[in-house]
């Protein structure tokens, strides 16, 4: 039987994967934000957001997770990625890096 320490190490590894995936998602959303800005599209796309939430709820149920909890997590992820898409935030982030 695995020890708690071994199991926590596995959780830490999964957490690292989650963070890397969030970073990758944010980078893609940053690119989407540049395209939206160039074409004058708004940052928020509510139909798209609702599709994401519905898809994640369905997938969560398939995986035996609580759909409401997963949706709450994805609402935070979408909020973070919307902030990344906002050209004002991108400019601020670039200024802070330099």
Backbone bond lengths (Angstrom), bond angles and torsions (degrees), N, CA, C in turn:
res aa  C-N    CA-C-N  psi(-1)  N-CA   C-N-CA  omega(-1)  CA-C   N-CA-C  phi
1 X - - - 1.459 - - 1.529 109.09 -
2 X 1.324 114.83 137.29 1.456 118.98 -179.24 1.524 110.55 -71.92
3 X 1.304 114.42 147.40 1.456 119.42 177.13 1.521 109.99 -82.93
4 X 1.315 115.15 163.55 1.469 119.90 177.13 1.517 109.65 -58.54
5 X 1.314 117.53 -39.56 1.470 121.01 -179.70 1.530 110.91 -60.13
6 X 1.324 116.73 -43.99 1.466 120.45 179.40 1.533 111.06 -65.57
7 X 1.312 115.52 -41.70 1.465 119.31 179.02 1.528 111.11 -65.64
8 X 1.322 117.27 -39.96 1.471 120.63 178.43 1.522 111.07 -65.80
9 X 1.312 116.49 -33.98 1.467 120.22 175.94 1.532 109.59 -62.53
10 X 1.317 116.34 -40.92 1.469 120.31 177.18 1.531 110.55 -63.78
11 X 1.329 116.16 -41.56 1.467 120.09 177.36 1.524 109.91 -61.67
12 X 1.328 117.48 -42.77 1.470 121.47 178.18 1.530 110.87 -59.81
13 X 1.321 116.77 -38.94 1.468 120.89 179.08 1.536 110.87 -66.57
14 X 1.315 116.22 -41.29 1.465 120.27 177.15 1.529 109.73 -65.21
15 X 1.338 116.87 -41.35 1.471 120.27 177.37 1.525 110.98 -58.66
16 X 1.316 117.05 -40.57 1.471 121.08 177.65 1.529 110.32 -62.13
17 X 1.327 117.00 -42.52 1.464 121.03 178.22 1.526 110.86 -62.78
18 X 1.335 116.18 -41.52 1.461 120.51 178.89 1.531 110.35 -61.54
19 X 1.338 116.80 -45.59 1.468 120.30 179.95 1.524 111.94 -63.74
20 X 1.322 116.67 -40.99 1.470 119.51 177.44 1.534 110.58 -63.26
21 X 1.318 116.67 -40.28 1.471 120.58 177.67 1.524 111.23 -65.61
22 X 1.335 117.37 -40.46 1.467 120.33 176.52 1.522 111.16 -63.03
23 X 1.313 116.15 -40.34 1.459 120.24 178.15 1.527 110.66 -63.04
24 X 1.315 116.12 -43.19 1.466 120.93 178.48 1.529 110.30 -64.05
25 X 1.327 117.34 -42.71 1.464 121.60 178.93 1.526 110.20 -62.56
26 X 1.324 116.75 -42.99 1.469 120.69 179.94 1.527 110.88 -63.40
27 X 1.308 116.70 -39.65 1.473 119.82 179.42 1.526 110.78 -64.51
28 X 1.318 116.97 -42.57 1.468 120.83 176.94 1.523 110.07 -62.56
29 X 1.327 116.39 -43.21 1.474 120.44 179.50 1.520 111.66 -65.66
30 X 1.316 117.16 -33.41 1.466 120.58 175.76 1.528 108.77 -60.79
31 X 1.330 117.17 -42.92 1.466 121.29 177.87 1.526 111.35 -65.34
32 X 1.323 116.19 -40.78 1.465 120.13 176.39 1.526 109.68 -60.38
33 X 1.324 116.67 -40.95 1.460 121.03 178.91 1.515 112.36 -60.52
34 X 1.326 117.09 -39.01 1.464 120.44 178.27 1.527 111.10 -64.71
35 X 1.341 116.49 -41.05 1.467 120.62 177.98 1.525 109.80 -65.54
36 X 1.333 116.91 -45.21 1.470 120.15 178.78 1.521 110.70 -59.77
37 X 1.334 117.02 -43.90 1.459 121.41 -179.70 1.521 110.93 -62.40
38 X 1.320 116.34 -43.29 1.473 121.84 -179.06 1.534 111.31 -61.45
39 X 1.332 116.38 -37.09 1.461 120.74 -176.65 1.524 113.53 -99.02
40 X 1.330 116.51 3.29 1.455 120.24 177.22 1.523 114.60 74.86
41 X 1.328 117.01 21.73 1.470 120.61 177.81 1.522 109.65 -82.09
42 X 1.331 116.92 148.05 1.469 119.15 176.73 1.532 111.03 -70.61
43 X 1.315 115.79 153.75 1.465 120.62 178.02 1.521 109.80 -64.05
44 X 1.320 116.46 -48.02 1.468 120.80 -176.92 1.519 110.43 -76.88
45 X 1.321 115.53 133.51 1.465 122.62 176.07 1.530 106.04 -131.82
46 X 1.338 115.77 85.56 1.459 120.63 -171.84 1.526 113.91 -60.38
47 X 1.345 119.48 -40.00 1.474 117.43 176.41 1.540 111.82 -60.23
48 X 1.316 116.87 -41.42 1.467 120.67 177.93 1.532 110.43 -63.71
49 X 1.325 116.73 -45.08 1.455 120.31 179.38 1.527 110.86 -59.58
50 X 1.329 116.48 -44.34 1.464 120.00 179.49 1.522 111.69 -63.74
51 X 1.330 116.91 -36.42 1.472 120.54 175.59 1.530 110.66 -62.74
52 X 1.327 116.18 -42.42 1.470 120.64 178.59 1.519 110.04 -60.74
53 X 1.329 117.01 -47.64 1.466 120.28 -178.63 1.529 111.17 -61.92
54 X 1.317 116.64 -43.35 1.469 120.34 -179.77 1.524 110.58 -64.08
55 X 1.321 116.18 -44.08 1.474 120.60 179.84 1.521 110.97 -63.19
56 X 1.325 117.08 -42.02 1.463 120.82 -179.32 1.530 111.64 -69.56
57 X 1.322 117.18 -36.43 1.473 120.38 176.48 1.533 109.85 -62.95
58 X 1.328 115.41 -45.05 1.465 120.04 -179.98 1.530 110.73 -63.16
59 X 1.308 115.49 -46.38 1.466 120.52 -179.18 1.523 110.89 -64.85
60 X 1.329 116.66 -39.28 1.464 121.08 178.49 1.524 109.99 -59.46
61 X 1.318 116.38 -46.34 1.469 120.37 179.87 1.524 110.46 -60.79
62 X 1.340 116.64 -41.58 1.470 120.79 178.84 1.530 111.53 -61.25
63 X 1.327 115.53 -32.59 1.463 120.60 -177.46 1.531 112.73 -92.19
64 X 1.320 117.01 3.62 1.464 120.51 178.33 1.518 114.08 78.93
65 X 1.339 116.31 21.59 1.461 121.12 177.43 1.522 109.72 -101.60
66 X 1.301 116.36 158.49 1.450 121.56 178.33 1.535 108.90 -72.95
67 X 1.343 118.12 113.29 1.466 120.67 -177.74 1.527 113.88 -56.99
68 X 1.324 117.91 -36.79 1.467 120.41 179.85 1.519 111.45 -65.79
69 X 1.312 116.75 -40.60 1.472 120.25 178.47 1.521 110.58 -65.42
70 X 1.322 116.20 -43.55 1.468 120.02 -179.62 1.525 110.30 -65.20
71 X 1.323 117.17 -40.40 1.465 119.23 177.49 1.522 110.77 -61.57
72 X 1.326 116.96 -41.37 1.474 120.19 178.97 1.528 110.41 -60.36
73 X 1.307 117.05 -41.41 1.467 121.16 177.93 1.525 109.81 -63.55
74 X 1.333 116.07 -45.33 1.464 119.33 -178.53 1.516 112.36 -68.12
75 X 1.304 118.89 -28.93 1.468 120.23 175.16 1.532 109.50 -63.15
76 X 1.316 117.01 -37.98 1.468 120.84 176.95 1.537 110.70 -68.95
77 X 1.317 116.33 -41.70 1.471 120.31 179.12 1.522 110.10 -62.70
78 X 1.330 117.20 -45.83 1.471 120.79 179.67 1.524 110.12 -63.53
79 X 1.308 117.34 -39.44 1.461 120.76 177.18 1.535 110.96 -60.80
80 X 1.327 116.17 -45.35 1.460 120.85 178.17 1.538 110.39 -61.07
81 X 1.319 115.72 -44.41 1.466 119.49 -177.30 1.526 112.15 -72.26
82 X 1.323 117.54 -30.56 1.472 119.47 174.44 1.520 110.04 -65.45
83 X 1.335 116.31 -39.96 1.470 120.12 177.76 1.523 110.38 -63.21
84 X 1.315 117.08 -37.28 1.470 121.69 178.54 1.523 110.50 -66.56
85 X 1.342 116.77 -34.69 1.468 120.69 -178.81 1.521 112.86 -72.63
86 X 1.307 117.62 -25.67 1.457 121.90 -176.54 1.523 109.50 -65.83
87 X 1.327 117.49 120.08 1.469 121.73 -175.37 1.524 111.97 -57.99
88 X 1.335 117.78 -31.83 1.472 119.89 178.20 1.528 109.80 -64.46
89 X 1.336 116.30 -39.69 1.462 119.83 178.79 1.521 111.39 -70.62
90 X 1.333 117.30 -38.11 1.461 121.07 178.49 1.520 109.36 -61.71
91 X 1.341 116.90 -43.85 1.464 121.03 178.93 1.527 110.39 -62.06
92 X 1.338 116.79 -44.96 1.465 120.83 178.76 1.520 111.62 -61.41
93 X 1.347 116.89 -43.16 1.461 121.22 179.52 1.527 110.28 -61.65
94 X 1.321 116.37 -43.36 1.477 120.18 179.48 1.519 111.21 -63.28
95 X 1.341 117.45 -39.64 1.452 121.31 178.65 1.525 111.09 -65.21
96 X 1.331 117.01 -38.72 1.463 121.55 -178.93 1.530 110.75 -69.17
97 X 1.358 117.01 -32.00 1.469 120.29 179.72 1.523 111.37 -73.22
98 X 1.331 117.64 -26.47 1.489 120.25 -177.18 1.481 112.61 -91.16
